[in-house]
């Protein structure tokens, strides 16, 4: 710092001191930039990378260069972007009609008494369920696929926790045997049960008749 003398005004001393500190700070910045530049060049220099690999192998280790780190990060980001759903695109329909996230699903017709009876069973036990009316124009094309998947020819098609069980008769039998609560459990909830309770097996009972008995319903339905 310049030494103040009686003949040197204080303002001149302050200005000189400020310029000195500014010069020192700039020199430090330049030194840091030069150091960073040299380090950057060294880290990506093929000869340096090859030498680091040889040293790492001597100690039984692996050396990953900066370029490789950047490349791996870019590849991971590309993979995440490719897996992300496209905004505005309709979600793909699952391979089957049963959804394990939903307690109960009924594919039926509002005009069908057997569909109504299946709904009544679930409502009696306060079970949340989804109902798809196959009479609606947007759902008409589901019937052939449901028949193919279940080998059942009449409505309703009842799914409990994603598993097809049959029609109304199958649902009523599950209720009669006291198995409805078990059938509505998630896989994790079933695993938490004692072994003797986990042994319960609910077998699908599709109705393979072409039509329901005439004394019950005139159009197609589940006996």
C-alpha positions as CSV (number, residue, x, y, z in Angstrom):
1,X,0.0,0.0,0.0
2,X,1.5,3.4,-0.9
3,X,2.8,5.2,2.1
4,X,0.9,8.4,2.9
5,X,3.2,11.6,3.2
6,X,2.3,15.0,4.3
7,X,2.6,16.3,0.7
8,X,0.3,13.5,-0.7
9,X,-3.4,14.2,-0.5
10,X,-5.4,11.5,1.2
11,X,-7.7,11.1,-1.9
12,X,-4.7,10.2,-4.0
13,X,-3.6,7.6,-1.6
14,X,-7.1,6.0,-1.6
15,X,-7.2,6.0,-5.4
16,X,-3.8,4.4,-5.6
17,X,-4.7,1.8,-3.0
18,X,-8.0,1.0,-4.9
19,X,-6.1,0.6,-8.2
20,X,-3.6,-1.7,-6.5
21,X,-6.2,-4.0,-5.0
22,X,-8.1,-4.1,-8.4
23,X,-4.9,-5.1,-10.2
24,X,-4.2,-7.8,-7.6
25,X,-7.8,-9.2,-7.9
26,X,-7.7,-9.2,-11.7
27,X,-4.4,-11.1,-11.6
28,X,-5.9,-13.7,-9.3
29,X,-8.9,-14.1,-11.6
30,X,-6.6,-14.5,-14.6
31,X,-4.6,-17.0,-12.7
32,X,-7.7,-19.0,-11.8
33,X,-8.9,-18.9,-15.4
34,X,-5.6,-20.1,-16.7
35,X,-5.5,-22.9,-14.1
36,X,-9.0,-24.0,-14.9
37,X,-8.2,-24.0,-18.7
38,X,-5.1,-26.1,-18.2
39,X,-6.9,-28.5,-15.9
40,X,-9.8,-28.8,-18.4
41,X,-7.3,-29.6,-21.3
42,X,-5.5,-32.1,-19.1
43,X,-8.6,-34.0,-18.1
44,X,-9.7,-34.6,-21.7
45,X,-6.2,-35.1,-23.2
46,X,-6.0,-38.7,-24.5
47,X,-2.5,-39.2,-23.2
48,X,-3.5,-38.1,-19.7
49,X,-6.6,-40.3,-19.8
50,X,-4.5,-43.3,-21.0
51,X,-1.9,-42.7,-18.2
52,X,-4.7,-42.5,-15.6
53,X,-6.2,-45.8,-16.8
54,X,-2.8,-47.6,-16.6
55,X,-2.3,-46.3,-13.0
56,X,-5.8,-47.3,-12.0
57,X,-5.4,-50.8,-13.4
58,X,-2.2,-51.2,-11.3
59,X,-4.3,-50.6,-8.2
60,X,-7.2,-52.8,-9.4
61,X,-9.4,-49.8,-10.0
62,X,-11.3,-48.3,-12.9
63,X,-10.8,-44.8,-14.2
64,X,-13.6,-42.9,-15.9
65,X,-12.7,-39.9,-17.9
66,X,-14.6,-36.6,-17.9
67,X,-15.8,-37.2,-21.5
68,X,-17.1,-40.6,-20.5
69,X,-19.0,-39.1,-17.5
70,X,-20.6,-36.6,-19.8
71,X,-21.5,-39.2,-22.4
72,X,-23.0,-41.5,-19.8
73,X,-25.1,-38.6,-18.3
74,X,-26.3,-37.7,-21.8
75,X,-27.3,-41.3,-22.6
76,X,-29.2,-41.6,-19.3
77,X,-31.0,-38.3,-20.0
78,X,-31.9,-39.5,-23.5
79,X,-33.3,-42.8,-22.0
80,X,-35.4,-40.9,-19.5
81,X,-36.7,-38.7,-22.2
82,X,-37.6,-41.6,-24.4
83,X,-39.5,-43.3,-21.6
84,X,-41.4,-40.2,-20.6
85,X,-45.0,-40.1,-21.9
86,X,-45.6,-37.6,-24.7
87,X,-47.7,-34.7,-23.5
88,X,-51.3,-34.9,-24.8
89,X,-50.9,-38.6,-25.9
90,X,-53.5,-41.0,-24.8
91,X,-52.2,-43.6,-22.3
92,X,-51.7,-47.1,-23.8
93,X,-54.4,-49.6,-22.9
94,X,-53.2,-52.5,-20.7
95,X,-52.9,-55.9,-22.3
96,X,-55.9,-57.2,-20.3
97,X,-59.1,-55.7,-19.0
98,X,-58.3,-56.3,-15.3
99,X,-56.6,-53.5,-13.3
100,X,-55.1,-54.6,-9.9
101,X,-55.3,-51.0,-8.7
102,X,-59.1,-51.2,-8.8
103,X,-61.0,-53.3,-6.3
104,X,-63.7,-54.3,-8.7
105,X,-64.6,-53.8,-12.3
106,X,-67.8,-54.8,-14.1
107,X,-68.1,-54.8,-17.9
108,X,-71.9,-55.2,-18.4
109,X,-75.0,-53.5,-19.6
110,X,-77.3,-51.2,-17.7
111,X,-80.2,-53.0,-19.4
112,X,-79.1,-56.3,-18.1
113,X,-80.6,-57.5,-14.7
114,X,-77.5,-59.7,-14.0
115,X,-75.2,-56.7,-14.4
116,X,-77.5,-54.9,-11.9
117,X,-77.4,-57.8,-9.5
118,X,-73.6,-57.9,-9.6
119,X,-73.5,-54.2,-8.8
120,X,-75.9,-54.8,-5.9
121,X,-73.6,-57.3,-4.4
122,X,-70.7,-54.9,-4.4
123,X,-72.8,-52.0,-3.1
124,X,-74.0,-54.2,-0.3
125,X,-70.4,-54.6,0.9
126,X,-69.6,-51.0,0.2
127,X,-67.0,-51.9,-2.4
128,X,-65.7,-49.2,-4.8
129,X,-66.0,-50.4,-8.4
130,X,-65.8,-49.3,-12.0
131,X,-68.7,-50.0,-14.3
132,X,-68.3,-50.0,-18.1
133,X,-71.6,-50.0,-20.0
134,X,-71.0,-52.1,-23.2
135,X,-74.2,-50.5,-24.7
136,X,-72.4,-47.2,-25.0
137,X,-71.1,-46.6,-28.6
138,X,-67.5,-46.0,-27.4
139,X,-67.5,-49.4,-25.6
140,X,-69.2,-51.6,-28.1
141,X,-65.9,-52.9,-29.6
142,X,-64.8,-54.2,-26.2
143,X,-67.2,-57.2,-26.2
144,X,-65.3,-59.4,-28.7
145,X,-62.0,-58.8,-26.8
146,X,-63.6,-59.6,-23.5
147,X,-65.0,-62.8,-24.8
148,X,-61.6,-63.8,-26.2
149,X,-59.9,-63.0,-22.9
150,X,-62.3,-64.7,-20.6
151,X,-64.0,-67.4,-22.7
152,X,-67.3,-66.1,-21.4
153,X,-70.1,-65.3,-23.8
154,X,-72.5,-63.2,-21.6
155,X,-72.5,-60.1,-19.4
156,X,-71.5,-59.1,-16.9
157,X,-67.7,-59.7,-16.9
158,X,-66.5,-59.3,-13.3
159,X,-62.9,-58.5,-12.3
160,X,-61.7,-58.4,-8.7
161,X,-58.3,-56.8,-8.2
162,X,-57.5,-57.3,-11.8
163,X,-58.5,-61.0,-11.9
164,X,-61.4,-62.2,-13.9
165,X,-63.8,-64.3,-11.8
166,X,-66.8,-64.8,-14.0
167,X,-70.3,-63.3,-14.1
168,X,-72.9,-62.7,-11.4
169,X,-73.1,-66.3,-10.4
170,X,-69.4,-66.5,-9.8
171,X,-69.4,-63.2,-7.8
172,X,-72.4,-64.5,-5.7
173,X,-70.6,-67.8,-5.0
174,X,-67.5,-65.9,-3.8
175,X,-69.7,-63.8,-1.5
176,X,-71.5,-67.0,-0.2
177,X,-68.2,-68.7,0.6
178,X,-67.0,-65.6,2.6
179,X,-64.1,-65.0,0.1
180,X,-65.0,-61.6,-1.2
181,X,-62.8,-59.7,1.3
182,X,-59.9,-61.9,0.3
183,X,-60.6,-61.5,-3.4
184,X,-60.5,-57.7,-3.0
185,X,-57.1,-57.6,-1.3
186,X,-54.0,-56.4,-3.0
187,X,-51.1,-58.9,-3.5
188,X,-49.2,-57.2,-0.7
189,X,-52.2,-57.5,1.7
190,X,-52.5,-61.2,0.9
191,X,-48.9,-61.9,1.5
192,X,-49.3,-60.3,5.0
193,X,-52.0,-62.9,6.0
194,X,-51.3,-66.1,7.9
195,X,-50.3,-69.1,5.8
196,X,-53.7,-70.9,6.2
197,X,-55.5,-67.8,4.9
198,X,-53.2,-67.3,2.0
199,X,-54.1,-70.8,0.8
200,X,-57.5,-69.6,-0.4
201,X,-57.8,-70.1,-4.2
202,X,-60.4,-68.2,-6.2
203,X,-60.9,-70.0,-9.6
204,X,-62.6,-68.1,-12.5
205,X,-66.0,-69.5,-13.3
206,X,-66.9,-68.1,-16.7
207,X,-70.5,-68.5,-18.0
208,X,-70.0,-70.3,-21.3
209,X,-73.7,-70.4,-22.2
210,X,-74.6,-68.3,-25.3
211,X,-77.7,-66.8,-23.6
212,X,-79.1,-66.7,-20.1
213,X,-82.0,-68.9,-19.2
214,X,-85.2,-67.6,-20.7
215,X,-87.0,-67.6,-17.4
216,X,-84.6,-65.0,-16.0
217,X,-83.8,-62.7,-18.9
218,X,-84.8,-62.3,-22.5
219,X,-81.6,-60.9,-23.9
220,X,-78.0,-61.9,-23.1
221,X,-77.0,-62.0,-19.5
222,X,-75.3,-64.1,-16.8
223,X,-77.3,-66.9,-15.2
